[in-house]
């Protein structure tokens, strides 16, 4: 077991392994919300963890799409004072993606933002709470918030939108 209390001693490979293992343990029963877990690779290196989700079981309610994916990546750029991450809910069937990005893009929104993509375009970006804490704590917080966030999406004129009160 790896103890990750001090993130200064944490590297991307260790974190992705820890996330993969945690998600994999959630996929051990037939009625689990997580069905499959794998590493997302780029040029032979682990760059993220992905999981296939039974949407209704994960959200704990009826949902119009049967299957979704969870995409998670973290990075620890040496030239930045904070960690980068993306944690996203992805529905390939509807070309719908919703989640958080803590990175160097869209700095006008702050260090962290929520992004909603639909049908090949970004339809919403909002500033959200910046979490400068241990990456596993960030993951725990965001995965808990993800259920409420997906539930909060409203569809107006066949376009998704997250109401302001649901943005954190």
Order of alpha helices (4+ residues) and beta strands (2+ residues): alpha-beta-beta-alpha-beta-beta-beta-beta-beta-alpha-beta-beta
